[in-house]
Amino acid sequence: MVETTPEGYKILTRADGSKEFMIDSDRLDECIEYIKRMDIRLIGINSFLGYKKREISFLSKLTDFVEGIIIPENLSDISILNSLHKLKTLGFADNKKTIIDLSNFPDLSTLACDYSPRLRGLETCEQLRSLTFSGYRSDDRTVEKLPRLSSLVTLDLFVSNILSLVGIDSFPLLKELTLFRASRLEDISALRKINSTLTMIEFDSCKRINNYDTLAELTKLKRLIIANSGEIPSLDFVRGLHELDFLSFVGTDIKDGDLSPCIGIKYVGFDDKRHYNMKFTDFEVGKSSNGKR
């Protein structure tokens, strides 16, 4: 949600509740004065919300102040980001030429960017808790090449060439995992190695996963989404997931049609199909939650 202040500045409220001040390129000096006076540490640079320039040299006036910056579009030169040593949150698009060295940000806790050879120093991010990569690719088609990130809690991979999740145990505290358009992913058995920490998994447009039964061992799962993905032989694997209170498989077919393993889950979302033995309305809040699992 975007709000406008009495002074005419735009403030974006993010999904986590944080406030992002949107820089107006026509009022750069005023913006800098305002965020310092109001002690706003997270800023956004977005052409749809007021920033019309192709460069961000004004950030030289904020090197000892700003702690978070989000740049969702390609700019000609983003090298100045390397001087923002207080960054805790960083999101940017790869412009195909600028090297970003993450060792410049010792306090970085949230990173969202394109995966590219111009991104350096990920192994130094000892405080990183949330990592989002677009276009992650690996020669061995796993996540094993990613460095061990012992503080990581959330991992999102969008559009990846991985075949398996080998190496996922490099993140021993991982709680939330999202995989979107991992169209070649087949083997998720490595999730067993972090079965005591994972509480949320989302697979979206992952058509080739062939061992969903692995999920039966993730006994801490509370939220599971398998959307627009390959056929699931059976939902028997959810029977032992006693903490699961949200399950959605919209756009994904359950081959045997038996949805009874879902009885007792607080929310179950899916498309009604002729071969299913239950309908979406059977799982309205207050119905399925009364059953035993």
WONORJO-V325844 format. One record per residue. RES is the residue in three letters. PHI is phi in whole degrees, 0 to 359 (NA if undefined). PSI is psi in degrees with one decimal (none if undefined). Layout:
res-><RES:RES>
phi-><PHI:PHI>
psi-><PSI:PSI>
This chain:
res-><MET:VAL:GLU:THR:THR:PRO:GLU:GLY:TYR:LYS:ILE:LEU:THR:ARG:ALA:ASP:GLY:SER:LYS:GLU:PHE:MET:ILE:ASP:SER:ASP:ARG:LEU:ASP:GLU:CYS:ILE:GLU:TYR:ILE:LYS:ARG:MET:ASP:ILE:ARG:LEU:ILE:GLY:ILE:ASN:SER:PHE:LEU:GLY:TYR:LYS:LYS:ARG:GLU:ILE:SER:PHE:LEU:SER:LYS:LEU:THR:ASP:PHE:VAL:GLU:GLY:ILE:ILE:ILE:PRO:GLU:ASN:LEU:SER:ASP:ILE:SER:ILE:LEU:ASN:SER:LEU:HIS:LYS:LEU:LYS:THR:LEU:GLY:PHE:ALA:ASP:ASN:LYS:LYS:THR:ILE:ILE:ASP:LEU:SER:ASN:PHE:PRO:ASP:LEU:SER:THR:LEU:ALA:CYS:ASP:TYR:SER:PRO:ARG:LEU:ARG:GLY:LEU:GLU:THR:CYS:GLU:GLN:LEU:ARG:SER:LEU:THR:PHE:SER:GLY:TYR:ARG:SER:ASP:ASP:ARG:THR:VAL:GLU:LYS:LEU:PRO:ARG:LEU:SER:SER:LEU:VAL:THR:LEU:ASP:LEU:PHE:VAL:SER:ASN:ILE:LEU:SER:LEU:VAL:GLY:ILE:ASP:SER:PHE:PRO:LEU:LEU:LYS:GLU:LEU:THR:LEU:PHE:ARG:ALA:SER:ARG:LEU:GLU:ASP:ILE:SER:ALA:LEU:ARG:LYS:ILE:ASN:SER:THR:LEU:THR:MET:ILE:GLU:PHE:ASP:SER:CYS:LYS:ARG:ILE:ASN:ASN:TYR:ASP:THR:LEU:ALA:GLU:LEU:THR:LYS:LEU:LYS:ARG:LEU:ILE:ILE:ALA:ASN:SER:GLY:GLU:ILE:PRO:SER:LEU:ASP:PHE:VAL:ARG:GLY:LEU:HIS:GLU:LEU:ASP:PHE:LEU:SER:PHE:VAL:GLY:THR:ASP:ILE:LYS:ASP:GLY:ASP:LEU:SER:PRO:CYS:ILE:GLY:ILE:LYS:TYR:VAL:GLY:PHE:ASP:ASP:LYS:ARG:HIS:TYR:ASN:MET:LYS:PHE:THR:ASP:PHE:GLU:VAL:GLY:LYS:SER:SER:ASN:GLY:LYS:ARG>
phi-><NA:251:248:245:285:303:277:94:275:259:237:262:270:276:301:273:92:289:254:247:278:268:289:262:294:275:222:300:297:295:298:298:297:292:292:289:294:267:56:266:257:248:233:235:236:215:294:279:234:114:256:252:279:257:225:229:298:300:295:298:273:233:299:258:233:292:244:206:213:236:231:278:224:286:239:294:213:241:299:297:303:297:265:270:290:268:299:249:233:219:223:202:261:290:262:73:214:270:276:246:259:291:293:287:237:295:256:298:241:226:226:222:194:285:275:204:292:275:264:242:79:301:295:273:277:288:259:294:247:226:229:237:242:256:76:293:226:218:299:268:59:228:257:293:283:290:291:293:238:288:258:293:248:233:229:237:239:249:61:228:262:294:260:215:258:304:103:296:284:290:238:293:254:298:249:231:228:236:233:241:55:269:291:255:297:242:251:247:297:295:299:302:286:233:292:270:243:294:242:215:224:229:251:226:59:246:276:246:302:240:221:299:301:306:297:299:270:268:289:267:300:247:222:222:235:232:253:51:241:293:305:256:302:202:261:304:296:276:301:268:270:288:265:291:238:216:225:224:225:298:81:235:267:260:298:281:75:269:258:298:298:274:300:104:280:301:229:228:241:193:271:297:226:296:271:284:271:218:249:303:295:292:249:299:307:102:260:294:290:276:278:255:246>
psi-><135.9:126.2:156.3:127.4:165.1:-26.3:-4.8:8.1:150.4:134.3:123.3:124.9:118.6:169.5:-30.4:3.7:-8.7:155.2:126.1:117.8:124.9:119.9:130.7:112.9:-16.7:-7.1:46.9:-49.0:-40.9:-39.4:-45.1:-44.2:-40.2:-48.0:-30.0:-42.5:-36.6:0.2:48.5:119.3:-11.5:123.5:155.7:145.4:106.5:124.8:-23.9:-12.6:33.9:-6.5:114.7:-8.1:163.8:1.7:163.7:37.5:-21.0:-19.9:-14.6:-20.4:-0.2:13.9:-29.6:16.2:-54.7:138.6:-7.8:138.8:136.3:121.3:95.3:5.1:164.1:127.9:156.3:-35.2:116.0:17.3:-25.8:-19.3:-31.8:-15.2:-2.8:73.3:-11.6:4.9:132.5:-26.0:129.1:125.7:129.4:160.0:139.4:128.1:13.4:8.5:-26.8:129.7:129.9:119.4:108.9:-13.9:-12.5:-11.2:78.5:-18.3:11.1:126.9:-21.2:126.1:129.9:117.5:175.4:144.8:121.9:161.9:-9.4:-2.5:117.8:155.7:20.7:-33.4:-15.2:-5.6:73.5:-17.9:2.7:126.5:-26.2:126.3:125.3:121.1:133.1:133.2:30.8:126.4:144.4:140.4:-33.1:3.6:32.6:-174.5:14.6:-23.9:-15.0:140.5:159.5:123.4:93.1:-13.1:-3.6:130.4:-33.7:129.8:123.9:126.0:119.8:123.9:87.3:155.5:10.7:146.1:-28.3:169.9:22.7:129.7:-6.2:-20.9:2.4:-7.1:77.7:-14.1:10.3:127.1:-33.4:128.5:126.6:130.7:116.8:125.3:45.9:75.2:-15.4:-2.8:125.9:-45.6:118.4:16.4:-23.1:-15.2:-21.7:-28.5:-14.2:34.5:-15.9:-4.3:-32.5:126.7:-16.1:132.7:136.3:122.3:126.6:123.5:46.6:93.8:-14.0:4.4:129.0:5.1:59.0:-20.8:-22.5:-33.7:-20.1:-22.6:-4.3:72.5:-9.4:-1.5:131.6:-26.5:127.3:124.5:126.1:89.8:138.5:40.0:-178.0:159.0:136.6:122.3:-43.3:155.2:16.8:-28.2:-17.6:-9.6:-36.5:3.2:77.0:-16.0:-3.3:120.4:1.1:119.2:127.4:132.1:44.0:130.4:6.3:133.3:138.3:112.4:-46.9:-9.4:1.6:110.5:6.6:-26.6:-16.3:-10.0:128.5:-13.1:134.6:-45.7:130.5:121.9:133.4:169.2:132.1:136.2:152.3:-32.3:-0.9:143.3:0.4:158.6:164.1:-38.1:-21.9:-15.9:19.2:147.5:130.7:-14.5:-66.9:-27.3:-13.0:-13.0:170.7:147.9:none>
